[in-house]
């Protein structure tokens, strides 16, 4: 079964440092997403990406966040200057059609720890 | 008011039991509805979409009541492997982003 692959599985970074979380969506999928889940809390939407541009973003996705699809396979989330409260599990997801109608396939996540 | 509200549980049931989860959502413009399951420290996995006509997948039955803004999931003949957190999820907004409930924790006991 095709998978969404995320690397690294765990990243520890110092406050104020930049991090890039990497995702390889399923190859023929067209819609890409980032979600996060702070430990013990619910999964929260960050951003959706379609046709090489952001289609929607939440209030969490402020100027310190950016996304990029630098080539045909990778989809990255960059956090420019990490804060302690950015510590969370970050999930990438993709879907062939509009995932809001059919659901997404999530990657296994990157656990980000900011110290 | 929470956008998607679920009873957090935990629900502890014996193997073979039938268990029902309920969920309410606040956005009447929500477009699609799902149940996901999440194992501890893992990614959410789509269990099933939910339709007004009701839908069934093996031991799992989901129902949507748009008028009441209420979603349900019924698990029959529960197995040990059903132990997980069940997430009620709705899509809304221009990009159909998913809004997750906080989840209901289920433990099936031998």
Contacts between the chains, C-beta under 8 A, distances in Angstrom:
chain1	res1	chain2	res2	distance
A	33	B	97	7.4
A	35	B	98	7.6
A	41	B	102	7.4
A	42	B	87	7.9
A	42	B	100	4.9
A	42	B	101	6.6
A	42	B	102	4.6
A	42	B	103	6.9
A	43	B	38	7.9
A	43	B	44	6.1
A	43	B	87	7.1
A	43	B	98	7.8
A	43	B	100	4.2
A	44	B	100	7.3
A	45	B	97	4.3
A	45	B	98	6.3
A	45	B	99	6.9
A	48	B	95	4.2
A	48	B	96	7.9
A	48	B	97	5.8
A	50	B	95	7.6
A	55	B	94	7.3
A	55	B	95	4.4
A	56	B	93	6.0
A	56	B	94	5.8
A	56	B	95	3.1
A	56	B	97	5.7
A	58	B	97	7.4
A	89	B	41	7.5
A	91	B	43	5.5
A	91	B	44	7.4
A	98	B	96	5.4
A	99	B	91	7.8
A	99	B	96	6.6
A	99	B	98	7.5
A	100	B	31	6.4
A	100	B	32	5.7
A	100	B	91	3.5
A	100	B	92	7.7
A	100	B	93	7.8
A	100	B	95	7.0
A	100	B	96	1.9
A	100	B	97	6.7
A	100	B	98	6.8
A	101	B	31	7.2
A	101	B	32	5.2
A	101	B	91	7.1
A	101	B	96	6.5
A	102	B	32	7.8
A	102	B	49	7.2
A	103	B	34	5.3
A	103	B	36	7.8
A	103	B	46	4.2
A	103	B	49	6.3
A	104	B	46	7.2
A	104	B	98	7.2
A	105	B	46	7.6
A	106	B	43	4.0
A	106	B	44	5.5
A	106	B	45	7.1
A	107	B	43	6.3
A	108	B	42	6.8
A	108	B	43	5.2
A	109	B	42	7.6
A	109	B	43	5.4
